[in-house]
Amino acid sequence: MSTFNLNDMSEQQFDVLKEIGNIGAGNAATALSKLINKKVDMSVPVVKLCDFDEITEFVGSEDTIMVGILLGIEGDINGMMMFLFDKASCSNLVSSLMGFERNKESEFDDMELSALSEIGNIVSGAYLTSLSTLTNLSMLSTVPSLSIDMVGALLSIPAAEYGQVSDQFLLIETQFGDEDFLKGHFLLIPDLDSYEKILHSLGV
C-alpha cells in the first residue's frame, strides 16, 4: 500500500509531472500528425489534484457525447490513459486515415471504429514510449477499449477504479488540435504507487 500523499506534493513535483505530460503528449501529437498528415497543435498540460466529480471540468459538460479510447497502463507503472474526441473530430480522423470523405451524420461502422482504436493504440504507444525512455521505467498499454457515450459515463470508469483507494486523483491533461479539424484531450491517470516511482526515477 502506497504511503504517497497527493496533498503533500511540492510545486517542484507538480512542475516535473507537467513536463512529463508535455513530453508524452508532444510525442503523441507527433505520432497523430504523421498518421493523418496534418499538423496537430497542443496546449501546455494541466496537472491538477481533483475530486472525481471535477474531472468533467476539463472536457465539457457531463452530457456531451464524445468518443473515448481507454487503455490500461501496465509494467513498472500502472494506471489508465484516455483519449477523448468529439464525434466531428473522429469523422475527420477516419476520413484522413482511410482516404475518403465520410458522412459526419452517419454512425461509425466496424471498420471505422477499428481504425479509431488503432489510432489510440499508436498514439498511446508514442506517449508511453517517450515516458519510459525518460524515466527508465517499463510502461506498456493494454488493448484499447472504445466507447461512444456521454462524457460523464466515459469518465466514470477511472472514477470507479481509483475511487476505491482515494477520494482524489492527479490528472495530467493536454488539449490538442484546433477548432476546425480536430479537438480532443489526452488524460493520464497513474495510480498512487506510480507517482512515487516516476518522481523517484527523476530524482525529485
Rosetta silent file (secondary structure, phi, psi, omega in degrees, C-alpha in Angstrom):
SEQUENCE: MSTFNLNDMSEQQFDVLKEIGNIGAGNAATALSKLINKKVDMSVPVVKLCDFDEITEFVGSEDTIMVGILLGIEGDINGMMMFLFDKASCSNLVSSLMGFERNKESEFDDMELSALSEIGNIVSGAYLTSLSTLTNLSMLSTVPSLSIDMVGALLSIPAAEYGQVSDQFLLIETQFGDEDFLKGHFLLIPDLDSYEKILHSLGV
SCORE:     score description
SCORE:     0.000 S_00000001
   1 L     0.000  128.204 -176.929    0.000    0.000    0.000 S_00000001
   2 L   -70.847  140.423  173.616    1.461    3.334   -1.026 S_00000001
   3 L   -98.910    4.664 -178.591    2.215    5.928    1.648 S_00000001
   4 L   -67.525  130.782 -177.414    2.451    8.616   -1.043 S_00000001
   5 L  -114.536  115.036 -178.835    0.161   11.549   -0.266 S_00000001
   6 H   -60.683  -31.475 -176.716   -1.021   13.629   -3.199 S_00000001
   7 H   -72.305  -15.055 -178.915   -1.869   16.514   -0.867 S_00000001
   8 H   -97.568    7.340 -177.834    1.787   16.795    0.221 S_00000001
   9 L   -67.306  140.833 -179.799    3.207   17.268   -3.271 S_00000001
  10 L   -86.522  167.585  177.016    5.550   20.222   -3.736 S_00000001
  11 H   -62.306  -35.900  178.681    5.438   22.794   -6.505 S_00000001
  12 H   -63.606  -41.245  179.146    8.604   21.242   -7.937 S_00000001
  13 H   -65.444  -40.094  175.468    6.924   17.826   -8.124 S_00000001
  14 H   -61.511  -41.670 -179.334    3.910   19.339   -9.897 S_00000001
  15 H   -63.745  -39.475  178.699    6.262   21.043  -12.370 S_00000001
  16 H   -63.970  -43.492  179.432    8.044   17.745  -13.067 S_00000001
  17 H   -66.438  -34.608  176.762    4.745   15.973  -13.738 S_00000001
  18 H   -64.142  -40.546  179.011    3.672   18.818  -16.008 S_00000001
  19 H   -67.663  -37.108  174.790    6.876   18.401  -18.013 S_00000001
  20 H   -59.386  -45.977  177.359    6.270   14.644  -18.194 S_00000001
  21 H   -61.634  -37.133  179.920    2.816   15.374  -19.603 S_00000001
  22 H   -64.473  -43.981 -179.548    4.355   17.837  -22.048 S_00000001
  23 H   -68.297  -47.203 -179.744    6.874   15.287  -23.344 S_00000001
  24 H   -61.741  -48.562 -178.613    4.350   12.438  -23.552 S_00000001
  25 H   -67.288  -33.502  177.652    1.652   14.500  -25.229 S_00000001
  26 H   -63.156  -43.186  176.993    4.180   16.058  -27.600 S_00000001
  27 H   -67.577  -37.778  177.809    5.251   12.639  -28.837 S_00000001
  28 H   -65.236  -42.730  179.021    1.633   11.526  -29.072 S_00000001
  29 H   -64.081  -37.736  177.303    0.712   14.624  -31.085 S_00000001
  30 H   -64.092  -43.290  178.652    3.649   14.000  -33.422 S_00000001
  31 H   -63.131  -41.572  178.844    2.535   10.394  -33.961 S_00000001
  32 H   -65.596  -39.686  178.958   -1.027   11.543  -34.635 S_00000001
  33 H   -61.129  -41.788  178.975    0.221   14.212  -37.030 S_00000001
  34 H   -66.991  -36.018 -179.926    2.155   11.619  -39.041 S_00000001
  35 H   -63.246  -44.156 -172.862   -0.884    9.328  -39.177 S_00000001
  36 H  -102.234   -1.557  178.018   -3.224   11.945  -40.603 S_00000001
  37 L    58.860   39.667  175.812   -0.578   14.032  -42.411 S_00000001
  38 L  -141.021  147.957  177.153   -1.690   17.226  -40.677 S_00000001
  39 L   -66.708  134.404  177.910   -0.085   19.421  -38.030 S_00000001
  40 L  -117.950  113.440  178.200   -1.538   18.758  -34.574 S_00000001
  41 L   -86.016  158.029  177.183   -1.187   21.570  -32.054 S_00000001
  42 E  -144.307  155.330  179.171   -1.392   21.024  -28.306 S_00000001
  43 L   -88.548  169.248  171.177   -1.765   23.117  -25.199 S_00000001
  44 L   -67.095  131.331 -177.998    0.509   23.239  -22.171 S_00000001
  45 L   -60.426  149.291  173.962   -0.530   20.299  -19.976 S_00000001
  46 E  -106.639  127.283  174.602   -2.608   20.904  -16.865 S_00000001
  47 E  -113.259  117.546 -171.814   -1.643   18.935  -13.752 S_00000001
  48 E  -141.833  136.192  172.849   -4.397   19.140  -11.164 S_00000001
  49 E   -83.551  117.453 -170.352   -5.366   17.372   -7.981 S_00000001
  50 E  -122.422  150.024  157.087   -9.070   16.658   -8.478 S_00000001
  51 E   -77.899  153.752 -175.422  -12.074   15.191   -6.801 S_00000001
  52 H   -63.062  -29.149 -178.933  -13.584   12.661   -9.182 S_00000001
  53 H   -78.273   -2.243  179.156  -16.678   14.780   -9.757 S_00000001
  54 H   -94.244   -8.782 -169.951  -14.456   17.631  -11.041 S_00000001
  55 H   -62.687  -31.791 -178.245  -12.977   15.755  -13.984 S_00000001
  56 H   -68.676  -13.632  177.711  -15.634   16.885  -16.446 S_00000001
  57 H   -59.709  -25.725 -175.444  -14.489   20.495  -15.972 S_00000001
  58 H   -82.784  -26.650 -169.220  -11.648   19.731  -18.372 S_00000001
  59 L  -123.275    4.463  178.120  -13.634   18.256  -21.227 S_00000001
  60 L   114.384 -178.853 -176.080  -17.115   19.808  -21.161 S_00000001
  61 L   -67.051  155.172 -174.180  -20.487   19.093  -19.659 S_00000001
  62 L   -62.008  -26.703 -175.819  -21.317   15.574  -18.489 S_00000001
  63 L   -94.976    6.723  175.030  -23.991   15.042  -21.141 S_00000001
  64 L   -70.456  131.347  178.530  -21.752   15.918  -24.116 S_00000001
  65 E   -81.655  126.132  178.452  -21.397   12.905  -26.442 S_00000001
  66 E  -138.838  165.915  173.991  -17.764   12.038  -27.110 S_00000001
  67 E   -99.722  123.651  179.718  -15.662    9.126  -28.315 S_00000001
  68 E  -113.055  131.154  174.597  -13.457    7.706  -25.566 S_00000001
  69 E  -114.833  110.686 -174.380  -10.477    5.408  -26.136 S_00000001
  70 E  -107.708  133.485  177.286   -9.406    3.892  -22.810 S_00000001
  71 E  -133.110  141.351  170.486   -6.179    1.959  -22.224 S_00000001
  72 E   -83.943  154.670  176.277   -4.701    0.458  -19.114 S_00000001
  73 E  -114.626  129.466 -177.523   -1.031    1.026  -18.270 S_00000001
  74 E  -130.681  163.332  179.863    0.993   -1.929  -17.011 S_00000001
  75 E   118.955 -140.491  174.527    4.613   -2.643  -16.066 S_00000001
  76 L   -65.462  -29.731 -179.920    6.635   -0.631  -13.556 S_00000001
  77 L  -113.105  136.768  178.045    3.898    1.993  -13.847 S_00000001
  78 L  -124.255  150.929  179.482    0.196    1.227  -13.559 S_00000001
  79 E   159.244 -152.291 -179.109   -2.808    3.350  -14.303 S_00000001
  80 E  -138.489  153.121  171.650   -5.032    4.474  -17.143 S_00000001
  81 E  -132.166  138.464  178.569   -4.818    6.654  -20.197 S_00000001
  82 E  -135.218  138.603  170.453   -7.815    8.026  -22.055 S_00000001
  83 E  -109.675  132.425  178.331   -8.223    9.923  -25.310 S_00000001
  84 E  -121.994  127.325  177.846  -11.428   11.887  -25.749 S_00000001
  85 E  -127.442  147.033  167.339  -12.582   13.249  -29.125 S_00000001
  86 E   -76.238  163.989 -172.157  -15.814   14.855  -30.208 S_00000001
  87 H   -66.814  -34.118  178.495  -17.628   12.949  -32.955 S_00000001
  88 H   -64.054  -39.933  178.074  -16.837   15.501  -35.674 S_00000001
  89 H   -63.126  -40.238  178.793  -13.120   15.144  -34.920 S_00000001
  90 H   -64.618  -37.318  175.647  -13.403   11.365  -35.179 S_00000001
  91 H   -61.268  -43.335  178.502  -15.048   11.718  -38.564 S_00000001
  92 H   -64.519  -40.383  178.000  -12.158   13.897  -39.704 S_00000001
  93 H   -61.401  -47.357 -179.373   -9.623   11.408  -38.329 S_00000001
  94 H   -62.738  -43.721  179.811  -11.277    8.491  -40.131 S_00000001
  95 H   -59.737  -43.940 -179.898  -11.542   10.472  -43.372 S_00000001
  96 H   -67.316  -41.567 -175.395   -7.837   11.383  -43.252 S_00000001
  97 H   -72.266  -37.626 -173.031   -6.700    7.901  -42.304 S_00000001
  98 H  -100.383   -5.264  171.449   -8.848    5.991  -44.781 S_00000001
  99 L    78.187   27.336  173.986   -8.659    8.446  -47.666 S_00000001
 100 L  -147.929  158.738 -179.827  -12.310    9.298  -48.215 S_00000001
 101 L   -90.851  112.002 -178.322  -14.782   11.909  -47.018 S_00000001
 102 L   -90.154  157.458  175.374  -17.307   10.231  -44.723 S_00000001
 103 L   -74.349  114.925 -174.728  -20.778   11.498  -43.877 S_00000001
 104 L   -68.295  -15.292 -179.945  -20.382   13.116  -40.466 S_00000001
 105 L   -86.320  -16.170 -175.958  -24.013   12.432  -39.604 S_00000001
 106 L   -82.379  157.473  176.507  -23.731    8.667  -40.054 S_00000001
 107 L   -74.242  153.836  178.231  -22.790    6.197  -37.329 S_00000001
 108 L   -75.204  133.050  176.990  -19.301    4.715  -37.371 S_00000001
 109 L   -86.276  178.062 -174.574  -19.132    1.231  -38.875 S_00000001
 110 H   -60.812  -38.693 -179.515  -16.950   -1.588  -37.548 S_00000001
 111 H   -66.346  -40.355 -179.743  -14.029   -0.759  -39.845 S_00000001
 112 H   -68.815  -39.755  176.879  -14.067    2.898  -38.811 S_00000001
 113 H   -63.856  -38.202  177.459  -14.255    2.002  -35.107 S_00000001
 114 H   -64.085  -39.070  178.505  -11.325   -0.362  -35.620 S_00000001
 115 H   -64.488  -41.087  178.478   -9.364    2.473  -37.261 S_00000001
 116 H   -65.440  -39.852  176.988  -10.075    4.760  -34.310 S_00000001
 117 H   -62.549  -39.504  179.905   -8.934    2.069  -31.865 S_00000001
 118 H   -67.144  -36.477  173.928   -5.728    1.652  -33.844 S_00000001
 119 H   -58.523  -45.843  177.929   -5.156    5.408  -33.672 S_00000001
 120 H   -59.474  -39.573 -179.806   -5.484    5.122  -29.896 S_00000001
 121 H   -63.855  -47.711 -177.596   -3.037    2.241  -29.878 S_00000001
 122 H   -68.319  -44.243 -176.943   -0.384    4.053  -31.909 S_00000001
 123 H   -68.925  -40.498  178.031   -0.755    7.398  -30.149 S_00000001
 124 H   -66.046  -36.783  177.235   -0.698    5.865  -26.657 S_00000001
 125 H   -60.301  -41.953  178.513    2.378    3.865  -27.638 S_00000001
 126 H   -64.915  -41.871  179.540    4.169    7.077  -28.604 S_00000001
 127 H   -60.490  -53.270 -173.365    3.118    8.741  -25.350 S_00000001
 128 H   -72.324  -35.010  178.571    4.228    5.875  -23.117 S_00000001
 129 H   -61.771  -40.689  179.693    7.442    5.070  -25.021 S_00000001
 130 H   -66.441  -38.416  178.962    8.665    8.625  -24.524 S_00000001
 131 H   -70.931  -36.859  178.154    7.892    8.488  -20.796 S_00000001
 132 H   -63.359  -41.847  178.031    9.519    5.074  -20.475 S_00000001
 133 H   -64.456  -40.872 -177.892   12.686    6.379  -22.125 S_00000001
 134 H   -66.851  -42.226 -172.749   12.704    9.444  -19.872 S_00000001
 135 H   -98.580  -12.842 -174.539   12.180    7.566  -16.603 S_00000001
 136 L    61.754   33.507  177.220   13.767    4.199  -17.470 S_00000001
 137 L  -117.310  144.642  179.393   10.566    2.545  -16.226 S_00000001
 138 L   -74.523  128.258  177.135    8.533   -0.068  -18.085 S_00000001
 139 E  -139.885  112.896 -179.597    5.173    1.246  -19.358 S_00000001
 140 E  -122.848  142.887  179.079    3.007   -0.884  -21.620 S_00000001
 141 E   -96.444  148.746  173.663   -0.551   -0.217  -22.756 S_00000001
 142 L   -81.496  175.474  176.069   -3.342   -2.760  -22.810 S_00000001
 143 L   -62.109  132.130 -177.464   -5.614   -3.312  -25.814 S_00000001
 144 L   -68.137  145.828  174.608   -7.681   -0.135  -26.289 S_00000001
 145 E  -115.267  124.547 -175.554  -11.374   -0.105  -25.439 S_00000001
 146 E  -109.598  134.214  177.798  -13.504    2.312  -27.459 S_00000001
 147 E  -138.891  147.166  172.851  -16.861    3.719  -26.371 S_00000001
 148 E  -115.915  114.048 -172.377  -19.174    6.434  -27.665 S_00000001
 149 E  -162.823 -179.856  174.246  -21.121    7.899  -24.771 S_00000001
 150 E   -69.849  147.626 -177.832  -21.721   10.953  -22.614 S_00000001
 151 H   -53.071  -42.815 -178.900  -18.582   12.391  -21.003 S_00000001
 152 H   -58.872  -40.211  179.537  -19.902   11.597  -17.536 S_00000001
 153 H   -70.529  -40.640 -179.673  -20.315    7.914  -18.398 S_00000001
 154 H   -63.189  -41.414 -176.253  -16.886    7.669  -20.063 S_00000001
 155 H   -83.602   -6.067  177.115  -15.118    9.223  -17.093 S_00000001
 156 H   -70.305  -20.332 -177.623  -16.999    7.114  -14.574 S_00000001
 157 H   -68.332  -55.323  175.387  -14.629    4.220  -15.408 S_00000001
 158 H   -63.626  -32.309  178.480  -11.419    5.743  -13.947 S_00000001
 159 H   -62.057  -42.134  179.536  -13.518    7.260  -11.158 S_00000001
 160 H   -68.720  -37.301 -177.909  -14.804    3.822  -10.175 S_00000001
 161 H   -66.938  -49.145 -173.034  -11.335    2.272  -10.438 S_00000001
 162 H   -96.466  -12.904  176.163   -9.423    4.784   -8.339 S_00000001
 163 L   -66.610  -16.093  178.878  -12.252    5.980   -6.120 S_00000001
 164 L   -72.434  -25.721 -174.558  -11.792    2.750   -4.165 S_00000001
 165 L  -114.106  -12.310 -178.017   -8.388    3.824   -2.841 S_00000001
 166 L  -157.829  149.580  175.639   -8.554    7.618   -2.749 S_00000001
 167 L   -80.437  -15.140 -176.865  -11.076   10.456   -2.752 S_00000001
 168 E  -132.972  165.117  174.796   -8.839   12.365   -5.151 S_00000001
 169 E  -147.614  162.772  179.149   -6.545   11.682   -8.067 S_00000001
 170 E  -102.766  123.345 -177.245   -3.940   13.563  -10.019 S_00000001
 171 E  -107.205  128.638  171.246   -4.883   14.300  -13.607 S_00000001
 172 E  -108.438  107.410 -171.156   -2.343   15.166  -16.323 S_00000001
 173 E  -121.482  136.334  178.098   -4.476   16.619  -19.117 S_00000001
 174 E  -132.380  126.025  171.860   -3.491   18.052  -22.508 S_00000001
 175 E   -86.276  147.387  178.297   -5.813   19.561  -25.092 S_00000001
 176 E  -143.935  162.987  177.805   -4.821   19.142  -28.707 S_00000001
 177 E    98.960 -161.890  179.515   -5.996   20.040  -32.168 S_00000001
 178 L  -141.609  177.059 -174.881   -7.751   23.128  -33.477 S_00000001
 179 L   -69.908  -29.606 -170.100  -11.271   24.442  -33.738 S_00000001
 180 L   -92.502  -40.560 -170.491  -11.930   23.312  -37.315 S_00000001
 181 L  -106.164  -43.759 -169.029  -10.435   19.870  -37.811 S_00000001
 182 L  -149.196  125.983  174.237   -9.605   18.116  -34.577 S_00000001
 183 E  -132.850  132.762  179.661  -10.382   18.684  -30.906 S_00000001
 184 E  -166.991 -176.128 -177.645   -9.506   16.281  -28.150 S_00000001
 185 E  -141.250  140.130  164.644   -7.864   15.530  -24.830 S_00000001
 186 E  -100.326  129.508  174.380   -5.147   13.236  -23.528 S_00000001
 187 E  -120.565  126.765  176.658   -5.769   12.156  -19.928 S_00000001
 188 E  -118.000  122.993 -176.686   -3.049   10.334  -17.980 S_00000001
 189 E  -131.728   87.767  174.593   -4.033    8.893  -14.588 S_00000001
 190 E   -73.062  161.238  173.482   -1.318    6.822  -12.856 S_00000001
 191 L   -81.665  174.241 -172.815   -2.090    5.035   -9.590 S_00000001
 192 H   -58.965  -46.370 -179.970   -0.632    6.261   -6.289 S_00000001
 193 H   -58.621  -34.658 -174.315    2.429    3.987   -6.302 S_00000001
 194 H   -70.372  -34.891  175.833    3.284    5.107   -9.821 S_00000001
 195 H   -57.221  -46.645 -177.738    3.556    8.816   -8.951 S_00000001
 196 H   -61.955  -43.146  179.544    6.159    7.954   -6.363 S_00000001
 197 H   -64.318  -43.826 -179.465    8.111    5.746   -8.808 S_00000001
 198 H   -61.022  -50.147 -177.406    8.053    8.379  -11.559 S_00000001
 199 H   -65.046  -39.292  179.475    9.225   11.175   -9.302 S_00000001
 200 H   -65.639  -38.536 -179.477   11.885    8.991   -7.672 S_00000001
 201 H   -63.528  -25.117 -178.708   13.223    7.899  -11.095 S_00000001
 202 L  -101.464    7.980  175.243   13.777   11.567  -11.943 S_00000001
 203 L    73.746   26.741 -177.986   15.415   12.366   -8.610 S_00000001
 204 L  -109.999    0.000    0.000   12.587   14.531   -7.285 S_00000001
